[in-house]
Structures are given as structure tokens and as C-alpha cells.
Amino acid sequence: MKNMKLFLALALSLPLLFGCGSNESASTDDPNKVYTVKVTHEEYADTVPDLYAKELAKRVEEKSNGRMKFEIFQVGQLGVGVDLVDHLLTGATQMAIMSPGNVATIIPEGQIFALHYLLPTDVKESYDFLDESKVANTDLPAIYAEKNLKLMDLWPLGGSQWLTKKNIQSPSDFDGMAFRTMDTPLIVKNYEAYNANPTPVSYTDVYSGLQLNMVSGVENPLGALVDMKWYEVQDYLIMSNHIMYLEGVFVNDKYFNSLPKDLQVILKETIDEMHDYAFELQKKANEDAGKVLAENVKVVNLSDEQTAKFKAAALPVRDYFKKNAGERSAKILEDMEMELETFNKK
């Protein structure tokens, strides 16, 4: 009886481990087999990640003649933040469109994108830099692969800005402020550098946290600030562009390798061709959101001198990262800093 129970447990666990039902096992023998891809993302309906996922599904389904089908789950439907990572790692889902910051607890090297004022403050320049960066296109994907995550693309959702109840114009203005952050060590450290009180709050709970004064500030690209309606309970929009909020297109590596070769090619080529589509999506979303925000909060544009003070205050966090995130993380950051130095000279 014990052996029978063990056999049944193993049989039931196999579809979860490989992220698919019995109709999705690796095979090239049956051209009519349909492969289902469960996709999660971090936002609500008709936001940039959601529109991206829907367009990706449409293109891949057409190219594969219906042999690949997509099920798209918005934030909260299957969890938030690290939940999306857990589902992807176990194979309960097959794809996630999410910030590398959510994976930081298992892959610390990916935290480098959370460092303030590392990437160019212009979105197009950040796109161009990431397109040619060896770190972003070769080194980091190899590291993610060690954890069964296939990083298939990386693109900015837009420059992150500060939405606050206080007019922030210098690092000292952050003193003691309860500022909402993701539950990521390096992001917390960024705000400790400004003497703020970084306070991790679940993404879906931020509105109530701001409304009840549990936190007095939040960061995100303009589109996300409007999508989540956080501006309704805040007063100032500080145009800081302190980080480029990146979206990674992650796939469960075992699932990807289980697909027939022709479907692997279709999925990869479609994601590659949608890189420019993602840029246009975020551009429109952020431009439209900027108009909404300008009508509802006071917009503060930092001068070059003010921005320089924030950059100076943020620099020690890079040293902290190099000393505490491990030798490989330090090497990744140093290599990217050299790439950026070369890129900025062009």
C-alpha cells in the first residue's frame, strides 16, 4: 500500500514539475498536440505587461497554427511579487513578465538594476544600452539558467519617479519618511542611503497604505502610478528617473526545452521581434499617464544640480553591493559599469 501511495504521488507531481499537463509533454511525433503556456505578470488589465502578453499570445498562436495557447493571469490572480517566481520555478506556470527584482532573493546578481542612477535616465538610451550589453544579454541569462529560469528579453517599463506627500528636492527631504519599497534588500538599502524609512508593502496593498499614511511615498514608472491610482492619495510627482524599471520575460527552462524545436524557435523569434513593440507600448502609456498626473498632482522637475546630489548620495550603495552580494555580483556590476562608461562616451 505504501508503494502504491508513493507511485500515485509521483504520478500526480510530474505535470507540475514540468509545468504542463499530459497534453504538453515534450514530443515532436504528434503535429496536432497543443502546448499551453500559463503567463503571469505584475499589473492589471490593459497595462503595458498585460497588452504585451496578449500581443505575444496572438502572434505565437498564429505562427504556430494554434499549437501553442496562452492563459494570461494578472497581478493577484495567482499571487504577487515572489509568488510569481515560486510558481515559475515549480513549473505551475510557464512564463512570467516581471521585474528582475522579484527574483533577487535567489539570484542576487539581478539586483544591480535596482541601483539608483546606474542605467541612463533616458528610456530610449536604456533600451539601446541593454540591446548591446554583454552583461544583460549573455552573463545574466547564464546565471538565471542555473535556477531553471530562461531570461528571454529585458526591457524598461519606463523611468521610475517618486510620488509623495512631500515635495522632495534633495536627499535630506527623505529623512524619516516611510517610503514603500519592494521586499528586496538592495532596494531597501537605496532608501536607507537617503535616511528614509524603507517600508516593504505588497503591491496590491500600496493604495490603502498611502491612504492610511502607513507610507508617504512610492516609486514606479508613470504608467504604473496611474494604473494603480496612487496619485489619488498623494500630492507631488518628483521626476527623478532614478532607476529604469525593467521587465524581464522569463520562461521555465525545463518547459521551454520540452517544446518541439520549431515551437522553441517561434517563441524565441516572436519575443525578439516584440522588443521594439514593448518600447512603443511603454512610451504611449507613460506619455498618457504624464498628462493624467499633471492634472492631479504637482509635478516637480529636478534640476541637474539636484539630481547630482541624489547620484552622490546613492553611490555608496554600489560599494555596499560589491562587498555584500558576493564576488560574482561584484564582477557583474563592475563589468556593467565599464560597459556604461563606454556607452556614455558615444
Contacts in CASP RR format, 6 or more apart in sequence:
PFRMAT RR
TARGET T0000
AUTHOR 0000-0000-0000
METHOD contacts of the structure
MODEL  1
MKNMKLFLALALSLPLLFGCGSNESASTDDPNKVYTVKVTHEEYADTVPD
LYAKELAKRVEEKSNGRMKFEIFQVGQLGVGVDLVDHLLTGATQMAIMSP
GNVATIIPEGQIFALHYLLPTDVKESYDFLDESKVANTDLPAIYAEKNLK
LMDLWPLGGSQWLTKKNIQSPSDFDGMAFRTMDTPLIVKNYEAYNANPTP
VSYTDVYSGLQLNMVSGVENPLGALVDMKWYEVQDYLIMSNHIMYLEGVF
VNDKYFNSLPKDLQVILKETIDEMHDYAFELQKKANEDAGKVLAENVKVV
NLSDEQTAKFKAAALPVRDYFKKNAGERSAKILEDMEMELETFNKK
15 21 0 8 1.000
15 22 0 8 1.000
15 24 0 8 1.000
16 90 0 8 1.000
16 91 0 8 1.000
16 92 0 8 1.000
17 90 0 8 1.000
17 91 0 8 1.000
17 254 0 8 1.000
18 24 0 8 1.000
18 25 0 8 1.000
18 91 0 8 1.000
18 254 0 8 1.000
18 255 0 8 1.000
18 258 0 8 1.000
19 38 0 8 1.000
19 90 0 8 1.000
19 91 0 8 1.000
19 92 0 8 1.000
19 93 0 8 1.000
19 94 0 8 1.000
19 252 0 8 1.000
19 254 0 8 1.000
19 255 0 8 1.000
20 35 0 8 1.000
20 36 0 8 1.000
20 94 0 8 1.000
20 255 0 8 1.000
20 258 0 8 1.000
21 36 0 8 1.000
23 33 0 8 1.000
23 34 0 8 1.000
23 35 0 8 1.000
23 36 0 8 1.000
24 33 0 8 1.000
24 34 0 8 1.000
24 35 0 8 1.000
24 36 0 8 1.000
24 258 0 8 1.000
25 258 0 8 1.000
26 257 0 8 1.000
26 258 0 8 1.000
26 259 0 8 1.000
26 260 0 8 1.000
27 33 0 8 1.000
27 260 0 8 1.000
28 260 0 8 1.000
28 261 0 8 1.000
31 67 0 8 1.000
32 67 0 8 1.000
33 67 0 8 1.000
34 66 0 8 1.000
34 67 0 8 1.000
34 68 0 8 1.000
34 69 0 8 1.000
35 67 0 8 1.000
35 68 0 8 1.000
35 69 0 8 1.000
35 259 0 8 1.000
35 263 0 8 1.000
36 68 0 8 1.000
36 69 0 8 1.000
36 70 0 8 1.000
36 71 0 8 1.000
36 94 0 8 1.000
37 57 0 8 1.000
37 60 0 8 1.000
37 68 0 8 1.000
37 69 0 8 1.000
37 70 0 8 1.000
37 71 0 8 1.000
37 94 0 8 1.000
37 95 0 8 1.000
38 70 0 8 1.000
38 71 0 8 1.000
38 73 0 8 1.000
38 92 0 8 1.000
38 93 0 8 1.000
38 94 0 8 1.000
38 95 0 8 1.000
39 53 0 8 1.000
39 56 0 8 1.000
39 57 0 8 1.000
39 70 0 8 1.000
39 71 0 8 1.000
39 72 0 8 1.000
39 73 0 8 1.000
39 93 0 8 1.000
39 94 0 8 1.000
39 95 0 8 1.000
39 96 0 8 1.000
39 97 0 8 1.000
40 73 0 8 1.000
40 77 0 8 1.000
40 78 0 8 1.000
40 79 0 8 1.000
40 84 0 8 1.000
40 87 0 8 1.000
40 88 0 8 1.000
40 93 0 8 1.000
40 95 0 8 1.000
40 96 0 8 1.000
40 97 0 8 1.000
40 98 0 8 1.000
41 49 0 8 1.000
41 50 0 8 1.000
41 52 0 8 1.000
41 53 0 8 1.000
41 72 0 8 1.000
41 73 0 8 1.000
41 74 0 8 1.000
41 75 0 8 1.000
41 84 0 8 1.000
41 96 0 8 1.000
41 97 0 8 1.000
41 98 0 8 1.000
42 49 0 8 1.000
42 75 0 8 1.000
42 80 0 8 1.000
42 81 0 8 1.000
42 84 0 8 1.000
42 97 0 8 1.000
42 98 0 8 1.000
42 99 0 8 1.000
42 102 0 8 1.000
42 203 0 8 1.000
42 247 0 8 1.000
43 49 0 8 1.000
43 50 0 8 1.000
43 74 0 8 1.000
43 75 0 8 1.000
43 224 0 8 1.000
43 227 0 8 1.000
44 50 0 8 1.000
44 74 0 8 1.000
44 75 0 8 1.000
44 227 0 8 1.000
44 228 0 8 1.000
45 74 0 8 1.000
47 223 0 8 1.000
47 224 0 8 1.000
47 227 0 8 1.000
47 285 0 8 1.000
48 157 0 8 1.000
48 223 0 8 1.000
48 247 0 8 1.000
48 278 0 8 1.000
48 281 0 8 1.000
48 282 0 8 1.000
48 285 0 8 1.000
49 97 0 8 1.000
49 157 0 8 1.000
49 247 0 8 1.000
50 72 0 8 1.000
50 74 0 8 1.000
51 281 0 8 1.000
52 97 0 8 1.000
52 247 0 8 1.000
52 274 0 8 1.000
52 277 0 8 1.000
52 278 0 8 1.000
52 281 0 8 1.000
53 70 0 8 1.000
53 72 0 8 1.000
53 97 0 8 1.000
54 72 0 8 1.000
55 274 0 8 1.000
55 277 0 8 1.000
56 70 0 8 1.000
56 270 0 8 1.000
56 271 0 8 1.000
56 274 0 8 1.000
57 69 0 8 1.000
57 70 0 8 1.000
57 72 0 8 1.000
59 270 0 8 1.000
59 273 0 8 1.000
59 274 0 8 1.000
60 68 0 8 1.000
60 70 0 8 1.000
60 266 0 8 1.000
60 267 0 8 1.000
60 270 0 8 1.000
61 68 0 8 1.000
61 69 0 8 1.000
61 70 0 8 1.000
63 266 0 8 1.000
63 270 0 8 1.000
64 263 0 8 1.000
64 266 0 8 1.000
67 263 0 8 1.000
68 263 0 8 1.000
68 266 0 8 1.000
68 267 0 8 1.000
73 93 0 8 1.000
75 203 0 8 1.000
75 204 0 8 1.000
76 204 0 8 1.000
78 84 0 8 1.000
78 87 0 8 1.000
78 92 0 8 1.000
78 93 0 8 1.000
79 87 0 8 1.000
80 202 0 8 1.000
80 203 0 8 1.000
80 204 0 8 1.000
81 98 0 8 1.000
81 102 0 8 1.000
81 182 0 8 1.000
81 202 0 8 1.000
81 203 0 8 1.000
82 102 0 8 1.000
82 105 0 8 1.000
82 183 0 8 1.000
84 93 0 8 1.000
84 96 0 8 1.000
84 98 0 8 1.000
84 102 0 8 1.000
85 96 0 8 1.000
85 98 0 8 1.000
85 102 0 8 1.000
85 103 0 8 1.000
85 105 0 8 1.000
85 106 0 8 1.000
86 92 0 8 1.000
87 93 0 8 1.000
87 96 0 8 1.000
88 94 0 8 1.000
88 95 0 8 1.000
88 96 0 8 1.000
88 149 0 8 1.000
88 250 0 8 1.000
88 252 0 8 1.000
89 106 0 8 1.000
89 147 0 8 1.000
89 148 0 8 1.000
89 149 0 8 1.000
89 252 0 8 1.000
91 252 0 8 1.000
91 254 0 8 1.000
91 255 0 8 1.000
93 252 0 8 1.000
94 251 0 8 1.000
94 252 0 8 1.000
94 255 0 8 1.000
95 249 0 8 1.000
95 250 0 8 1.000
95 251 0 8 1.000
95 252 0 8 1.000
96 250 0 8 1.000
97 247 0 8 1.000
97 248 0 8 1.000
97 249 0 8 1.000
97 250 0 8 1.000
98 247 0 8 1.000
98 248 0 8 1.000
98 250 0 8 1.000
99 182 0 8 1.000
99 245 0 8 1.000
99 246 0 8 1.000
99 247 0 8 1.000
99 248 0 8 1.000
100 107 0 8 1.000
100 110 0 8 1.000
100 111 0 8 1.000
100 113 0 8 1.000
100 140 0 8 1.000
100 154 0 8 1.000
100 246 0 8 1.000
100 248 0 8 1.000
101 110 0 8 1.000
101 111 0 8 1.000
101 113 0 8 1.000
101 114 0 8 1.000
101 182 0 8 1.000
101 184 0 8 1.000
101 187 0 8 1.000
102 182 0 8 1.000
102 184 0 8 1.000
103 110 0 8 1.000
103 144 0 8 1.000
103 147 0 8 1.000
103 149 0 8 1.000
103 250 0 8 1.000
104 110 0 8 1.000
104 111 0 8 1.000
104 114 0 8 1.000
104 184 0 8 1.000
104 185 0 8 1.000
104 186 0 8 1.000
105 184 0 8 1.000
106 147 0 8 1.000
107 143 0 8 1.000
107 144 0 8 1.000
107 147 0 8 1.000
107 149 0 8 1.000
108 325 0 8 1.000
108 326 0 8 1.000
108 329 0 8 1.000
109 140 0 8 1.000
109 143 0 8 1.000
109 325 0 8 1.000
109 328 0 8 1.000
109 329 0 8 1.000
109 332 0 8 1.000
110 140 0 8 1.000
110 143 0 8 1.000
110 329 0 8 1.000
110 332 0 8 1.000
111 184 0 8 1.000
111 185 0 8 1.000
111 186 0 8 1.000
111 187 0 8 1.000
111 321 0 8 1.000
111 325 0 8 1.000
111 329 0 8 1.000
112 118 0 8 1.000
112 321 0 8 1.000
112 329 0 8 1.000
112 332 0 8 1.000
112 333 0 8 1.000
112 336 0 8 1.000
113 119 0 8 1.000
113 243 0 8 1.000
113 244 0 8 1.000
113 246 0 8 1.000
114 184 0 8 1.000
114 186 0 8 1.000
114 187 0 8 1.000
114 190 0 8 1.000
114 243 0 8 1.000
115 186 0 8 1.000
115 190 0 8 1.000
115 243 0 8 1.000
115 314 0 8 1.000
115 317 0 8 1.000
115 318 0 8 1.000
115 321 0 8 1.000
115 333 0 8 1.000
116 190 0 8 1.000
116 193 0 8 1.000
116 242 0 8 1.000
116 243 0 8 1.000
116 310 0 8 1.000
116 311 0 8 1.000
116 314 0 8 1.000
116 317 0 8 1.000
117 242 0 8 1.000
117 243 0 8 1.000
117 307 0 8 1.000
117 310 0 8 1.000
117 311 0 8 1.000
117 314 0 8 1.000
118 243 0 8 1.000
118 318 0 8 1.000
118 336 0 8 1.000
118 337 0 8 1.000
118 340 0 8 1.000
119 126 0 8 1.000
119 129 0 8 1.000
119 130 0 8 1.000
119 156 0 8 1.000
119 243 0 8 1.000
119 244 0 8 1.000
119 340 0 8 1.000
120 126 0 8 1.000
120 129 0 8 1.000
120 244 0 8 1.000
120 340 0 8 1.000
120 343 0 8 1.000
120 344 0 8 1.000
121 159 0 8 1.000
121 241 0 8 1.000
121 244 0 8 1.000
121 307 0 8 1.000
122 241 0 8 1.000
123 156 0 8 1.000
123 158 0 8 1.000
123 159 0 8 1.000
123 244 0 8 1.000
123 279 0 8 1.000
123 282 0 8 1.000
123 283 0 8 1.000
123 286 0 8 1.000
124 279 0 8 1.000
126 156 0 8 1.000
126 159 0 8 1.000
126 244 0 8 1.000
127 155 0 8 1.000
127 156 0 8 1.000
127 279 0 8 1.000
128 343 0 8 1.000
129 339 0 8 1.000
129 340 0 8 1.000
129 343 0 8 1.000
130 136 0 8 1.000
130 137 0 8 1.000
130 154 0 8 1.000
130 155 0 8 1.000
130 156 0 8 1.000
130 246 0 8 1.000
131 137 0 8 1.000
131 275 0 8 1.000
132 343 0 8 1.000
133 336 0 8 1.000
133 339 0 8 1.000
134 335 0 8 1.000
134 339 0 8 1.000
135 332 0 8 1.000
135 335 0 8 1.000
135 336 0 8 1.000
135 339 0 8 1.000
136 154 0 8 1.000
136 336 0 8 1.000
139 332 0 8 1.000
139 335 0 8 1.000
140 151 0 8 1.000
140 154 0 8 1.000
140 332 0 8 1.000
141 150 0 8 1.000
141 151 0 8 1.000
143 328 0 8 1.000
143 332 0 8 1.000
144 150 0 8 1.000
144 151 0 8 1.000
144 250 0 8 1.000
145 151 0 8 1.000
145 253 0 8 1.000
148 252 0 8 1.000
148 253 0 8 1.000
148 254 0 8 1.000
149 250 0 8 1.000
149 251 0 8 1.000
149 252 0 8 1.000
149 253 0 8 1.000
150 250 0 8 1.000
150 251 0 8 1.000
150 252 0 8 1.000
150 253 0 8 1.000
150 256 0 8 1.000
151 248 0 8 1.000
151 249 0 8 1.000
151 250 0 8 1.000
152 248 0 8 1.000
152 249 0 8 1.000
152 250 0 8 1.000
152 251 0 8 1.000
152 267 0 8 1.000
152 268 0 8 1.000
152 271 0 8 1.000
153 248 0 8 1.000
153 249 0 8 1.000
153 271 0 8 1.000
153 272 0 8 1.000
153 274 0 8 1.000
153 275 0 8 1.000
153 278 0 8 1.000
154 246 0 8 1.000
154 247 0 8 1.000
154 248 0 8 1.000
154 249 0 8 1.000
155 246 0 8 1.000
155 247 0 8 1.000
155 248 0 8 1.000
155 275 0 8 1.000
155 278 0 8 1.000
155 279 0 8 1.000
155 282 0 8 1.000
156 244 0 8 1.000
156 245 0 8 1.000
156 246 0 8 1.000
156 247 0 8 1.000
156 282 0 8 1.000
157 221 0 8 1.000
157 224 0 8 1.000
157 245 0 8 1.000
157 246 0 8 1.000
157 247 0 8 1.000
157 282 0 8 1.000
158 221 0 8 1.000
158 222 0 8 1.000
158 244 0 8 1.000
158 245 0 8 1.000
158 282 0 8 1.000
158 286 0 8 1.000
159 221 0 8 1.000
159 222 0 8 1.000
159 241 0 8 1.000
159 243 0 8 1.000
159 244 0 8 1.000
159 245 0 8 1.000
159 286 0 8 1.000
160 219 0 8 1.000
160 220 0 8 1.000
160 221 0 8 1.000
160 240 0 8 1.000
160 241 0 8 1.000
160 242 0 8 1.000
160 243 0 8 1.000
160 244 0 8 1.000
160 245 0 8 1.000
161 219 0 8 1.000
161 220 0 8 1.000
161 221 0 8 1.000
161 222 0 8 1.000
161 225 0 8 1.000
161 237 0 8 1.000
161 238 0 8 1.000
161 239 0 8 1.000
161 240 0 8 1.000
161 241 0 8 1.000
162 168 0 8 1.000
162 217 0 8 1.000
162 218 0 8 1.000
162 219 0 8 1.000
162 236 0 8 1.000
162 237 0 8 1.000
162 238 0 8 1.000
162 240 0 8 1.000
162 242 0 8 1.000
163 217 0 8 1.000
163 218 0 8 1.000
163 219 0 8 1.000
163 220 0 8 1.000
163 225 0 8 1.000
163 230 0 8 1.000
163 231 0 8 1.000
163 234 0 8 1.000
163 236 0 8 1.000
163 237 0 8 1.000
163 238 0 8 1.000
163 297 0 8 1.000
164 177 0 8 1.000
164 216 0 8 1.000
164 217 0 8 1.000
164 218 0 8 1.000
164 234 0 8 1.000
164 235 0 8 1.000
164 236 0 8 1.000
164 238 0 8 1.000
165 210 0 8 1.000
165 213 0 8 1.000
165 216 0 8 1.000
165 217 0 8 1.000
165 234 0 8 1.000
165 235 0 8 1.000
165 236 0 8 1.000
166 173 0 8 1.000
166 177 0 8 1.000
166 216 0 8 1.000
166 235 0 8 1.000
166 236 0 8 1.000
167 173 0 8 1.000
167 235 0 8 1.000
167 236 0 8 1.000
167 238 0 8 1.000
167 298 0 8 1.000
167 300 0 8 1.000
168 174 0 8 1.000
168 236 0 8 1.000
168 238 0 8 1.000
168 240 0 8 1.000
168 300 0 8 1.000
169 238 0 8 1.000
169 300 0 8 1.000
169 302 0 8 1.000
169 306 0 8 1.000
170 306 0 8 1.000
170 309 0 8 1.000
170 310 0 8 1.000
171 193 0 8 1.000
171 194 0 8 1.000
171 195 0 8 1.000
171 309 0 8 1.000
171 310 0 8 1.000
171 313 0 8 1.000
172 195 0 8 1.000
174 191 0 8 1.000
174 194 0 8 1.000
174 195 0 8 1.000
174 196 0 8 1.000
175 194 0 8 1.000
175 195 0 8 1.000
175 196 0 8 1.000
176 195 0 8 1.000
176 196 0 8 1.000
176 197 0 8 1.000
177 196 0 8 1.000
177 197 0 8 1.000
177 216 0 8 1.000
177 217 0 8 1.000
178 196 0 8 1.000
178 197 0 8 1.000
178 199 0 8 1.000
178 214 0 8 1.000
178 215 0 8 1.000
178 216 0 8 1.000
178 217 0 8 1.000
179 191 0 8 1.000
179 196 0 8 1.000
179 197 0 8 1.000
179 198 0 8 1.000
179 199 0 8 1.000
179 215 0 8 1.000
179 216 0 8 1.000
179 217 0 8 1.000
179 218 0 8 1.000
179 219 0 8 1.000
180 199 0 8 1.000
180 200 0 8 1.000
180 201 0 8 1.000
180 206 0 8 1.000
180 209 0 8 1.000
180 210 0 8 1.000
180 215 0 8 1.000
180 217 0 8 1.000
180 218 0 8 1.000
180 219 0 8 1.000
181 187 0 8 1.000
181 188 0 8 1.000
181 190 0 8 1.000
181 191 0 8 1.000
181 198 0 8 1.000
181 199 0 8 1.000
181 200 0 8 1.000
181 201 0 8 1.000
181 219 0 8 1.000
182 200 0 8 1.000
183 200 0 8 1.000
186 317 0 8 1.000
186 321 0 8 1.000
186 325 0 8 1.000
187 198 0 8 1.000
188 198 0 8 1.000
188 200 0 8 1.000
189 317 0 8 1.000
189 320 0 8 1.000
189 321 0 8 1.000
190 198 0 8 1.000
190 314 0 8 1.000
190 317 0 8 1.000
191 197 0 8 1.000
191 198 0 8 1.000
192 198 0 8 1.000
193 313 0 8 1.000
193 314 0 8 1.000
193 316 0 8 1.000
193 317 0 8 1.000
194 310 0 8 1.000
194 313 0 8 1.000
199 214 0 8 1.000
199 215 0 8 1.000
201 209 0 8 1.000
201 214 0 8 1.000
201 215 0 8 1.000
203 228 0 8 1.000
206 215 0 8 1.000
206 218 0 8 1.000
206 228 0 8 1.000
206 230 0 8 1.000
207 228 0 8 1.000
207 229 0 8 1.000
207 230 0 8 1.000
207 232 0 8 1.000
207 233 0 8 1.000
208 214 0 8 1.000
209 215 0 8 1.000
210 216 0 8 1.000
210 217 0 8 1.000
210 218 0 8 1.000
210 230 0 8 1.000
210 233 0 8 1.000
210 234 0 8 1.000
211 233 0 8 1.000
217 234 0 8 1.000
218 225 0 8 1.000
218 230 0 8 1.000
218 234 0 8 1.000
219 242 0 8 1.000
219 243 0 8 1.000
220 228 0 8 1.000
220 230 0 8 1.000
220 245 0 8 1.000
221 245 0 8 1.000
221 282 0 8 1.000
221 286 0 8 1.000
221 289 0 8 1.000
222 285 0 8 1.000
222 286 0 8 1.000
222 289 0 8 1.000
222 290 0 8 1.000
222 293 0 8 1.000
223 285 0 8 1.000
223 286 0 8 1.000
223 288 0 8 1.000
223 289 0 8 1.000
223 290 0 8 1.000
224 245 0 8 1.000
225 231 0 8 1.000
225 237 0 8 1.000
225 289 0 8 1.000
225 293 0 8 1.000
226 288 0 8 1.000
226 289 0 8 1.000
226 290 0 8 1.000
226 292 0 8 1.000
226 293 0 8 1.000
227 289 0 8 1.000
231 237 0 8 1.000
231 292 0 8 1.000
231 293 0 8 1.000
231 296 0 8 1.000
231 297 0 8 1.000
232 296 0 8 1.000
234 297 0 8 1.000
235 297 0 8 1.000
235 298 0 8 1.000
236 297 0 8 1.000
236 298 0 8 1.000
236 299 0 8 1.000
236 300 0 8 1.000
237 293 0 8 1.000
237 297 0 8 1.000
237 298 0 8 1.000
237 299 0 8 1.000
237 300 0 8 1.000
238 300 0 8 1.000
238 302 0 8 1.000
239 299 0 8 1.000
239 300 0 8 1.000
239 301 0 8 1.000
239 302 0 8 1.000
240 302 0 8 1.000
240 307 0 8 1.000
240 310 0 8 1.000
242 310 0 8 1.000
242 314 0 8 1.000
247 278 0 8 1.000
249 271 0 8 1.000
251 267 0 8 1.000
256 264 0 8 1.000
256 267 0 8 1.000
257 264 0 8 1.000
259 267 0 8 1.000
293 299 0 8 1.000
302 310 0 8 1.000
318 333 0 8 1.000
318 337 0 8 1.000
321 329 0 8 1.000
321 330 0 8 1.000
321 333 0 8 1.000
322 329 0 8 1.000
322 330 0 8 1.000
322 333 0 8 1.000
322 334 0 8 1.000
323 330 0 8 1.000
END
